[in-house]
Amino acid sequence: MENQKPSVLGNCLRYALILAVISILYSLLLYSLGQMQNKVLGFLAFAVLLVVMIWAVKDFRDKKSGGFVSFGTAFRIGFFTGLFAGIITGIYTYLFFKYFDPEMIGQMLAKAEENFIEQNPNMDDSQIELAMSYTRRFMQPAWMAFWGFLWNAVVSAVLGLIVAAIMKKEENPMNSAV
């Protein structure tokens, strides 16, 4: 009888859902505390992503794969866990900025304009207005969800490589040859 390989996809979807719920709850917590634009607290989301990726790979390796996982499989688990969570949180981002608090975009634009002026004191008003016109084009709920998803995919790939390098545990072919 042939050994069946455990499903990577089911494991990824399970942990992606966990990651998405944690991310959405964290986002709502930051929102309720008025800290959505706090970059330091925003970077904590990367730590959560990393921890959930490690948890997903460890669960697969230790409980579903006999204690072993290749680099490629560990990478796929980490990457697709992050990617699927990114799809869910992208939908949440769109809904949040489109329906829940569309005025938040105005606050973000005001902060962006303030940063333009602060970082570029030699820019005249027409240059600032041009920069802000481009910023406004991309500060729409659909664009924000798309760019958030794309950014999440890149971060998931990088963290997936790191997690795979740390969590891989190859089976020794000499032990399985009998």
N, C-alpha and C positions, 0 to 999 in steps of 0.2 A: 504494500500500500504506500502510495506517495505521500510525503509530508506536504501539507498545504501551508503556504506562506500567510502569515497574519495580514490583515488589511491595514494598510497605512492610512488610507483615505478616512475610514471610520474614526481612527484615532485623531487625525488632524481635525476633522469636523467637531469632534467632542471638545477638544481643547480650544479650538477657535471660538466656539460658542462661549466657553468659560472666559476666555480672554476678552471677547467682545462685551460680555456683560460687565466684567470688571472695568474695562475701559469706559464704557458708557456711564456706569455709576460714578467712577472717578471724575469724569467730565462734568456730570451733574453736581457733584460735590464742589468742584472748583467754581462752577457757575454760581451755586448758592452762596459761596463765600466771596464772590466777586473777584476771583483769582484766575479767570480763564486766560488772561493775557500774561500771566506770570510764567516766564520761560523756565525758571528753575523748577517749579512744580510741574511744568509740562514735560520736562526731561525724565521725571519719575515714571512716565508712561513707558519709556524705553526699558527701564528696569523691570517693570511688570511684564513687558513683552519677553524679555530675556528669561525671566523666571518661569513663565508659562511654557516657553519653548523647551527649556531644560526639563521641566516636569513632564511634558508630552513625550519627549525622547526617552526619558528614564522609564516612564510607564510602559512604553512600547517595548523597550529593550528588556526590562526586568520581568514584565508580566506576560508579554505576548510573543516574545521572540527568543525565549530560552536564555536570556542573559546576554545576548549578543546583538549588535547592530552595526552595520557597515557605515562608513562615512557618508556614502551616497544616500542611504536610507535615512540616516539621522538628519542630513541636510534637507531632504524632501519633507520630513515631518516638521522640522522647524520652519522652513520656508512656507509650506502650505498652511500650517497653523496660523502664521502671521498673515498670509495672503487672504485666507477665508475670513479671518477676524477683520481685516481691512475692508473687505466688501461689506460686512455687516456695519462696521463703524462709519463707513462712507455713506451708507444709506441713512444712518442716524444723523450724521453731520448735515446732510442735505435737509432732512426733515426738521432738524433743530433750527437751522438758519432760515429756512423757508417759512416755517409755520410757528415754531415755538417762540423764538426771539429774533425776528428779522431786524430789530433796531440794534442788535449787537454788532452787525456789520458796520453801521454808522459809527459806533464807538471805536471799532477796530480801524476804520479809515481815518478817524480823527487822530488816533495814536500813531498811525503810519505817517500822517502829515507832520505831526509834531516831531517824529524821528527824522524825517527828511530835512526839516528846518534845522534841527539840532546837529545832525551829522554833516550837513552841507550849508554852512552859514553864508557862503558866497553865492548861492543860487538865488536868482531873482524870482519874482512871483510867477512869471510866465513859465519858467523851467519847473518850478514846484507844481504848478497847475498841470503841466504836461505829464510829469511823473505821476501825479495823482489820477489823471485820466486813465493812464494805463493800469494803475492799481485798482481803480474802480471796476474796470472791465473784468478783472479776475477775482474780485471780491463779491462774487455771486454764489449762491448756495451750490449750484451744480458744479461750477469750477472749483469751489473749495472742497467739495466731496471728491472730485476727480483728482486734484493735486494731492489731497490727503491720502487717497488710496495709492497713488503712484509713489509718494514718499514712503508710505508704509511697505510697499512691495520692495523698494530698494533697501530699506532698513531691515526688513525680514530676510532678504538674501544675505546681507552682511552678517547679521546676527546668526542666521542659520548656518553659515560657514563656521563661525566661531563655536557655536553649540556642537556642531558635528565633530569638529576637531577635538573638543573636550570630551564628548559623550560616547564617541565610537568605541566599540569593543568587538574586535573581530574574533571570530571563532578560529581556533588553531586547527588547520586541516589535518594535522597529524593525530589529533584527539578523536576526530570523527571518522577516520579511516580504520575500519575493522574488517 
